[in-house]
Amino acid sequence: MLRVEHIGIAVNKLSVSIPLFEKLLNTPCYKQEEVDSEQVQTAFFRQGETKIELLEATGPDSAIAKFLDKKGEGMHHIAFEVTDIYAEMKRLEEEGFVLLQETPKKGADNKLICFLHPKHSNGVLIEICQDIK
């Protein structure tokens, strides 16, 4: 794992949360993107080398909608950048972590992504991601 790539925060409404985080971080939202496969609308901020990703559900059955129903707004996941997502998935499985996908899928910000089950990482949802080349 190279570095923390971004921190994902589940929010009820981007229209409310984007201005809040612009004030908090003193920087504008630089990108918004809908990821249909995840039923989520995202908004990105850059603070130093790390990005903050706000996530709003676009469907009632999305993982973000379920998270918000259960836990409310707040930190959803921490994403780590990797150089080879396939090799890292294999390594993590060999170390006993449970992956939520058998193969990486396309995520926001031109990334291949895979999540680890939080039961195996002290309750924290971990995402690994790699730039799509």
N, C-alpha and C positions, 0 to 999 in steps of 0.2 A: 504494500500500500504506500502510495507516494505522499499523499497529503489529504487533509480534509478538503473536499471539493466544494461541498455546500451543506448547509443545514436547512432541512425542510420543516416548515411551520404550517400546520393546518389552520385555516381561517374560515369563518362563515361567509364573509363577503370581501372580495378583493377591492371593491369600490370604497370600502371603509378602511381596510388594512393597508392599502398602498399609500395613501396620504399619511397614515400613522407612522409607517416605517420610513417614509421619506423624511419626516420630521425627526424621528428617533435616530436614524443613521446619518442624517444630514447629506443625503445623496439621492438622486432620482432613481426611480425604477427604470432599468435600461432595456427590459425585454418582457413581453407577455406572450404566452404561447398556450394553445389548447392541445392536450394530448388525449385524443379520442379513445385510444385503447385503455387508458386509465380513468376515463371520465373525470378529467381534472383540467382546470384552467390554472396556469402558473404565472407568477410574476417574479422577476429576478432583480436582486440588488447586489452590488459588489462592494465589499468592505475589505480593503487591503487585498490579500490573496484569496480570501474566502468569499463565497457567494451565499446569499440568503435566498431561499426559494419559498415563496408563499404559495399555498395550494388551496384552491376552492373547488369543491365537488361540483360537477356538472350533471351528475345523475345520482338518484337515491341509492343505488346499489354499489356505488364506487367505494373503494377502500377508504377514501377521505371522508365520505359521508358517514360511513360506519364508525370511523375513528371519532368524528365530531359528535355523533350521537352518544358514544360511550364515554369519551373523555373530555369533550369540549375543545375549544381552541388551545393550541399550544404546540410545543415541539413534536414533530412527527417522526423525523429520522435524521441520521447523520450519514452523509455520503462521503466515501473515500475514493479518490482517483486511483486507478490501477493501469499498468501498461498493457497487460494481457488479461482480459476479463475471463477468458476460458481457462487459462492456467490458474488464475486466482480462485475461480470457482472450484476447480479440482482440488487445489491445496486446502481450501476451507472445508470441503466435504471430507477430505482425508483427516483433517483435524477434529472432525466430529460436529461441525456446524451443519444445520439444516437449511438448505436453500429453498426459497419459495418458488423458484422457477428452475426447470431443468436446463433451459437455454436462456441466454440473455435476450432481452427485448428492447425495442427502441423506446427511449424515454425523451424527456424534454431536453432542450439545449444541445441537440445533435449528439446524444450519448446512447451507448448500449448500457443497460442496467440489469442488476440482479439484486434481490433483497435476501437477507438472512432472517430466519425466524427469530423474533425477539426473545423467545424462551431460552435461547442458547447464548444470548449476549446480555445478560443481566437486565432484561426487559427493554433494551434499546433496539429499535428497528435500525438495522445497518443496511445501507445500500452501497454496492460497489459499482463504479461506472468507468467507462472508457470512451474517449472521443471516437465517433464513427469516422473512419478514414475514407 
